[in-house]
Amino acid sequence: MNLAEHANARLADWPALSRGRACCGARHCLCAGAQEIVHFHGGNEVDVHLTHGMIERLRPALRKSSAIKLPTASGWITVRLEAGSDIDLLATLVSAALLATGSRSDLAETVRTDPCTLGSPQSPRRRPGWRARRPMRWCRTGKAPEGVTE
């Protein structure tokens, strides 16, 4: 089992998270309710939806870590898993993501317009032939969260 599989197994046990389908086509996705929080893109890279606000608050600390990639215009960050301690870092960031997304009523729209780093037009990792999927398939349930109209 590689580090990404260990991280996925560890986070999937959290009661606030459930497995789901990612809009970007990531093989594994973890959601908080209908909101996508974590995407496992294969290999050893994991995207976490921290939100723009949380990234700005944590930016000085995030910049110090060689395990983190900070896209310029996204609410998602990429964590590179190369050691067991990176799984602990990922778990801390997922906790921050749950705090950031738990208090936002406008998150569903934000997630729809703020794709993870794999789906971002600025991403150098974007797959050839990739195109945005619309309308967004809501995580796990296939339905929009309460109060959100499509």
C-alpha positions in Angstrom: 0.0 0.0 0.0 1.5 3.4 -1.0 1.2 6.6 1.0 -1.8 7.9 -0.9 -3.7 4.7 -0.2 -2.7 4.9 3.5 -3.9 8.5 3.6 -7.2 7.7 1.8 -7.9 4.8 4.3 -7.1 7.0 7.3 -9.3 9.9 6.2 -12.2 7.7 5.0 -12.6 6.6 8.6 -13.4 10.2 9.7 -17.1 10.6 10.5 -17.3 14.0 8.8 -16.1 12.6 5.4 -17.6 10.1 3.0 -16.4 8.6 -0.3 -17.7 10.2 -3.4 -17.1 10.9 -7.1 -14.9 13.9 -8.1 -16.0 16.3 -10.8 -12.5 16.2 -12.2 -12.4 12.5 -12.7 -10.1 11.8 -9.8 -10.1 8.1 -8.8 -10.9 8.8 -5.2 -12.7 11.7 -3.6 -13.7 12.5 0.0 -16.6 14.8 0.7 -18.1 16.6 3.6 -21.8 16.4 2.8 -22.2 17.3 -0.8 -18.9 19.3 -0.9 -15.8 17.8 -2.3 -12.9 18.3 0.1 -10.1 15.8 -1.0 -9.2 14.4 -4.4 -6.6 11.6 -4.8 -5.2 12.0 -8.3 -3.0 8.9 -8.2 0.6 8.6 -7.5 1.4 10.6 -4.5 -0.5 13.8 -5.0 -3.6 14.8 -3.2 -5.7 18.0 -3.6 -7.4 19.6 -0.6 -10.1 22.3 -1.0 -9.0 24.8 1.7 -10.9 27.7 0.1 -9.3 31.0 -0.9 -9.8 32.6 2.5 -8.2 29.7 4.4 -5.2 29.6 2.0 -4.6 33.3 2.6 -4.7 32.9 6.4 -2.3 29.9 6.2 -0.1 31.1 3.3 3.0 32.0 5.4 3.0 28.5 7.0 2.1 26.7 3.7 4.9 28.3 1.9 7.4 26.8 4.3 6.5 23.3 3.4 8.2 21.6 0.5 5.3 19.1 0.4 2.7 21.7 -0.6 2.1 23.3 -4.0 0.1 26.5 -3.9 -1.8 27.3 -7.2 -2.1 31.0 -7.8 -5.9 31.3 -8.4 -7.5 28.3 -6.8 -9.0 27.4 -3.4 -7.3 24.0 -3.8 -3.8 23.1 -2.8 -1.8 20.0 -3.7 0.0 17.9 -1.0 2.8 15.7 -2.2 3.1 12.5 -0.1 6.7 11.4 0.2 6.9 10.5 3.9 4.6 9.3 6.7 4.8 12.8 8.2 3.1 14.2 5.0 0.0 12.1 5.9 -0.1 13.9 9.2 0.2 17.3 7.4 -2.6 16.2 5.0 -4.8 15.3 7.9 -4.2 18.7 9.5 -5.0 20.5 6.2 -8.2 18.4 5.8 -9.2 19.5 9.3 -8.7 23.1 8.2 -10.7 22.5 5.0 -13.6 21.1 7.1 -13.5 24.2 9.3 -13.3 26.5 6.2 -16.1 24.8 4.3 -18.4 24.1 7.2 -19.2 27.7 7.9 -19.9 28.8 4.2 -23.3 28.8 2.8 -22.0 29.8 -0.6 -19.5 26.9 -0.9 -21.5 24.9 -3.3 -21.2 27.6 -5.9 -17.6 28.2 -5.1 -16.7 24.5 -5.7 -18.6 24.6 -8.9 -16.6 27.5 -10.2 -13.2 26.6 -8.5 -12.0 23.3 -9.9 -9.3 21.4 -8.2 -5.7 21.7 -9.6 -6.3 18.9 -12.1 -9.2 20.7 -13.6 -7.8 24.2 -13.4 -6.9 25.9 -16.6 -3.7 27.0 -15.0 -2.7 23.5 -14.1 0.3 22.0 -15.9 -1.0 18.6 -14.9 -4.3 18.9 -16.9 -5.0 15.8 -19.0 -5.0 16.1 -22.8 -8.5 16.4 -24.0 -9.8 17.5 -20.6 -13.0 19.5 -20.6 -15.1 20.8 -17.8 -18.2 18.8 -16.9 -21.4 20.7 -16.6 -23.6 20.6 -14.8 -21.5 19.6 -11.8 -22.3 16.2 -10.3 -22.7 16.8 -6.6 -20.5 14.6 -4.5 -21.9 11.2 -3.4 -25.7 12.0 -3.6 -25.9 13.3 -7.1 -28.0 16.2 -5.8 -27.2 19.8 -5.0 -27.0 20.7 -1.3 -30.2 22.1 0.3 -30.8 25.7 -0.7 -28.7 25.6 -3.9 -30.4 25.7 -7.2 -28.6 24.8 -10.5 
